[in-house]
Amino acid sequence: MDRFGNLITTLPSKGYCYVEIQGQQISIVKTYGDAPPHRLIALAGSHGLIELAVNGGSAQKVLRCENGDPVWLRQRSS
């Protein structure tokens, strides 16, 4: 977690459509501007790893996650 409440994973961002955590499917977006305010999102951080964030808020407060909680990367079936 960073100082903004973003949850940083060790998962690569390339080739996936969404993240699943706690039964929620969270779309991967390119920028914070791609999501409405206060929406839970996933995006590539500066090191190319998936980060869970809330546009204008704290993903940690919304999800109440801790280190080691499982996160899955998923591709939409065609």
Residue, then its C-alpha position, 0 to 999 in steps of 0.5 A: m500500500d502506498r500513502f494514498g491507499n493504493l494497493i500495489t501488487t506484484l502482478p504484471s499489467k500486460g495482457y489482462c482485462y480485469v482484476e478480481i478481488q473479494g469477488q469483485q471484478i475491477s476493470i483495468v484502465k489506463t489512467y485515473g481520468d478513465a474512471p468516474p470519481h470514487r470508482l474502484i479501478a485497477l491500473a498499471g503503476s509506474h513499474g508496470l505492476i497492477e495497482l488497485a486504486v479509488n479515483g479520489g479515494s483509498a482502495q485500502k479503505v474500500l476493500r479493507c485488504e491486507n498484505g497477502d490477500p489473493v488477487w486474480l488477473r482475468q481475461r474476458s472470454s470471447 
